[in-house]
Amino acid sequence: MTADPPFRTALIVIDVQRAFDAWEAAGRRRNNLDAVARIAEMLSVFRDKGLPIFHIRHEGTGVGSSFAPDGVGFLVKEEAREIDGEPVIIKQVNSAFIGTDLEKRLRAAAIETLVICGATTNHCVETTTRMAGNLGFDARLVRDATWTFDRVGPDGDAHSAEEIHAMTLANLNEEFASIVSTAQVVESLKSD
């Protein structure tokens, strides 16, 4: 009889795609300009430790979507590109758990802790993090390895990317996830 595998930690990299470069080129302003560099840093540490990494990619289904599968925006940014053996999971909605086999893969690999990063904080990152917490995973959202954009609300008020990012983190903190920094993640993995 074999023993149950030990619980493990996985890195979940959400939608680090070139569509966001086009948004910025069109004048949309974002926060956390170093987020992709922080993601690359965590990818390096997870790879060095031999820990699982799951790359999530958004596939737009609407006409003219920036994330259309045959468009440049669907491609992942080079710094966050997967390497051989790292699964890429394609989603068509905000949550990486809906319409995919992500949860099945995580359970099969005895993964308990999810370190979540990517874009955007208040959309796919938030939705995936909420579901991860609700599904019983120990979710860790990396505050400096995710970003969002300025938005105008339904009341016409402008909201900065920094405000939206901060409010999203506040909403998720201690309810759905622990909010951590890249430095905290790297330190915890190096001490293991």
RODO-2510 file (C-alpha; in nm, 4 decimals, decimal comma):
residues 192
     n   res          X          Y          Z
     1     m     0,0000     0,0000     0,0000
     2     t     0,1346     0,3430    -0,0887
     3     a     0,1143     0,6461     0,1346
     4     d    -0,0871     0,9508     0,0333
     5     p     0,1297     1,2089    -0,1418
     6     p     0,2210     1,5149     0,0660
     7     f     0,0233     1,8325     0,0127
     8     r     0,1989     2,0730    -0,2187
     9     t     0,1967     2,4339    -0,3293
    10     a     0,1290     2,5383    -0,6896
    11     l     0,1724     2,8666    -0,8725
    12     i    -0,1296     2,9815    -1,0738
    13     v    -0,0369     3,2398    -1,3409
    14     i    -0,3492     3,4054    -1,4806
    15     d    -0,3817     3,5757    -1,8192
    16     v    -0,0360     3,7298    -1,8589
    17     q    -0,1194     3,7942    -2,2220
    18     r    -0,0264     4,0503    -2,4854
    19     a    -0,3803     4,1877    -2,5079
    20     f    -0,2929     4,4020    -2,2083
    21     d    -0,0001     4,5544    -2,3989
    22     a    -0,2498     4,6707    -2,6601
    23     w    -0,4710     4,8187    -2,3877
    24     e    -0,1747     5,0183    -2,2560
    25     a    -0,0728     5,1261    -2,6064
    26     a    -0,4290     5,2554    -2,6513
    27     g    -0,3862     5,4760    -2,3433
    28     r    -0,5289     5,2661    -2,0614
    29     r    -0,3347     5,3226    -1,7388
    30     r    -0,2441     5,0389    -1,5037
    31     n    -0,0829     4,9929    -1,1646
    32     n     0,2023     4,7616    -1,0561
    33     l     0,4258     4,8174    -1,3570
    34     d     0,6730     4,5607    -1,2198
    35     a     0,4110     4,2856    -1,1795
    36     v     0,5335     4,0774    -1,4741
    37     a     0,8903     4,0932    -1,3400
    38     r     0,7592     3,9690    -1,0021
    39     i     0,5767     3,6851    -1,1801
    40     a     0,8971     3,5914    -1,3639
    41     e     1,0795     3,5885    -1,0290
    42     m     0,8263     3,3479    -0,8799
    43     l     0,8315     3,1288    -1,1906
    44     s     1,2061     3,0942    -1,1506
    45     v     1,1824     2,9941    -0,7831
    46     f     0,8956     2,7481    -0,8399
    47     r     1,0922     2,5890    -1,1253
    48     d     1,4097     2,5673    -0,9172
    49     k     1,2109     2,3925    -0,6413
    50     g     1,0352     2,1595    -0,8848
    51     l     0,6939     2,2836    -0,7733
    52     p     0,3903     2,2720    -1,0034
    53     i     0,2953     2,5694    -1,2161
    54     f    -0,0346     2,6136    -1,4000
    55     h    -0,0622     2,8758    -1,6732
    56     i    -0,4111     3,0097    -1,7314
    57     r    -0,4905     3,1762    -2,0612
    58     h    -0,8084     3,3639    -2,1507
    59     e    -0,9707     3,2907    -2,4856
    60     g    -1,2112     3,5619    -2,5915
    61     t    -1,5318     3,4463    -2,7550
    62     g    -1,6869     3,7812    -2,8424
    63     v    -1,6524     3,9518    -3,1789
    64     g    -1,3454     4,1745    -3,1724
    65     s    -1,2149     4,0397    -2,8411
    66     s    -0,8576     4,1449    -2,7570
    67     f    -0,8110     3,7819    -2,6467
    68     a    -0,9301     3,6144    -2,9690
    69     p    -0,7437     3,2840    -3,0089
    70     d    -0,6168     3,3777    -3,3557
    71     g    -0,4988     3,7246    -3,2486
    72     v    -0,1744     3,8641    -3,1135
    73     g    -0,3438     3,9492    -2,7826
    74     f    -0,3994     3,5816    -2,7049
    75     l    -0,0236     3,5193    -2,6913
    76     v     0,1448     3,5156    -2,3532
    77     k     0,4095     3,7709    -2,2577
    78     e     0,7554     3,6227    -2,3105
    79     e     0,8627     3,6655    -1,9448
    80     a     0,5748     3,4463    -1,8281
    81     r     0,5834     3,1827    -2,1014
    82     e     0,5391     2,8208    -2,0003
    83     i     0,8174     2,5674    -2,0434
    84     d     0,7865     2,2002    -2,1361
    85     g     0,5799     2,0104    -1,8833
    86     e     0,3921     2,3114    -1,7466
    87     p     0,0230     2,2873    -1,8329
    88     v    -0,1652     2,5657    -2,0060
    89     i    -0,5344     2,5783    -1,9228
    90     i    -0,7624     2,7750    -2,1533
    91     k    -1,0653     2,9464    -2,0015
    92     q    -1,3452     3,1450    -2,1607
    93     v    -1,4871     3,3121    -1,8488
    94     n    -1,3385     3,4999    -1,5539
    95     s    -1,2778     3,1977    -1,3296
    96     a    -1,0014     2,9513    -1,4121
    97     f    -1,2182     2,6820    -1,2480
    98     i    -1,5280     2,7174    -1,4697
    99     g    -1,5294     2,5047    -1,7843
   100     t    -1,1770     2,3701    -1,7215
   101     d    -1,0184     2,0752    -1,5452
   102     l    -0,8068     2,2929    -1,3138
   103     e    -0,9661     2,1705    -0,9913
   104     k    -0,9371     1,8057    -1,1005
   105     r    -0,5672     1,8529    -1,1807
   106     l    -0,4997     2,0243    -0,8476
   107     r    -0,6787     1,7543    -0,6475
   108     a    -0,5039     1,4742    -0,8399
   109     a    -0,1671     1,6300    -0,7557
   110     a    -0,2593     1,6717    -0,3841
   111     i    -0,2149     2,0483    -0,4113
   112     e    -0,3531     2,2365    -0,1151
   113     t    -0,1960     2,5842    -0,1403
   114     l    -0,2368     2,8078    -0,4448
   115     v    -0,0120     3,1082    -0,5027
   116     i    -0,2122     3,3250    -0,7426
   117     c    -0,0814     3,6049    -0,9661
   118     g    -0,1565     3,7661    -1,3013
   119     a    -0,4187     3,9931    -1,4526
   120     t    -0,6399     4,1624    -1,3830
   121     t    -0,6757     4,2008    -1,0084
   122     n    -1,0489     4,2756    -1,0065
   123     h    -1,1554     4,0391    -1,2815
   124     c    -1,0042     3,6980    -1,3510
   125     v    -0,7617     3,7056    -1,0584
   126     e    -1,0349     3,7994    -0,8121
   127     t    -1,2889     3,5514    -0,9492
   128     t    -1,0391     3,2648    -0,9494
   129     t    -0,9198     3,3549    -0,5987
   130     r    -1,2739     3,3649    -0,4611
   131     m    -1,3495     3,0249    -0,6095
   132     a    -1,0206     2,8806    -0,4836
   133     g    -1,1113     2,9876    -0,1309
   134     n    -1,4653     2,8540    -0,1640
   135     l    -1,3328     2,5213    -0,2923
   136     g    -1,1213     2,4875     0,0214
   137     f    -0,7785     2,5701    -0,1175
   138     d    -0,5361     2,7770     0,0897
   139     a    -0,5222     3,0706    -0,1544
   140     r    -0,2374     3,3227    -0,1425
   141     l    -0,2880     3,6239    -0,3675
   142     v     0,0381     3,8015    -0,4522
   143     r    -0,0309     4,1741    -0,4272
   144     d     0,2696     4,2977    -0,6261
   145     a     0,2398     4,0301    -0,8977
   146     t    -0,1039     4,1307    -1,0224
   147     w    -0,2375     4,4473    -1,1779
   148     t    -0,5440     4,6244    -1,3067
   149     f    -0,6473     4,9333    -1,5016
   150     d    -0,8251     5,2627    -1,4319
   151     r    -1,2010     5,2329    -1,4781
   152     v    -1,5106     5,4487    -1,4860
   153     g    -1,7950     5,3154    -1,2715
   154     p    -2,1634     5,3013    -1,3638
   155     d    -2,2135     5,6326    -1,1826
   156     g    -1,9559     5,8001    -1,4076
   157     d    -1,6964     5,8340    -1,1312
   158     a    -1,3364     5,7635    -1,2268
   159     h    -1,1522     5,5023    -1,0175
   160     s    -0,7759     5,4650    -1,0326
   161     a    -0,6105     5,1290    -1,0839
   162     e    -0,4485     5,1718    -0,7422
   163     e    -0,7872     5,2212    -0,5723
   164     i    -0,9440     4,9262    -0,7522
   165     h    -0,6448     4,7031    -0,6747
   166     a    -0,6448     4,8020    -0,3062
   167     m    -1,0199     4,7503    -0,2677
   168     t    -1,0052     4,4103    -0,4359
   169     l    -0,7257     4,3004    -0,2005
   170     a    -0,9222     4,4324     0,0981
   171     n    -1,2328     4,2402    -0,0113
   172     l    -1,0435     3,9123    -0,0537
   173     n    -0,8165     3,9407     0,2514
   174     e    -0,8841     3,6833     0,5233
   175     e    -1,2178     3,5919     0,3629
   176     f    -1,1053     3,4118     0,0481
   177     a    -0,7260     3,4387     0,0594
   178     s    -0,4177     3,5593     0,2379
   179     i    -0,2649     3,8640     0,0693
   180     v     0,1116     3,8248     0,0343
   181     s     0,4058     3,9811    -0,1475
   182     t     0,6454     3,8199    -0,3927
   183     a     0,9216     3,8546    -0,1323
   184     q     0,7135     3,6609     0,1213
   185     v     0,6441     3,3825    -0,1293
   186     v     1,0102     3,3565    -0,2331
   187     e     1,1296     3,3580     0,1282
   188     s     0,8830     3,0891     0,2335
   189     l     0,9868     2,8654    -0,0567
   190     k     1,3587     2,9154     0,0033
   191     s     1,3183     2,8186     0,3685
   192     d     1,1468     2,4884     0,2769
***
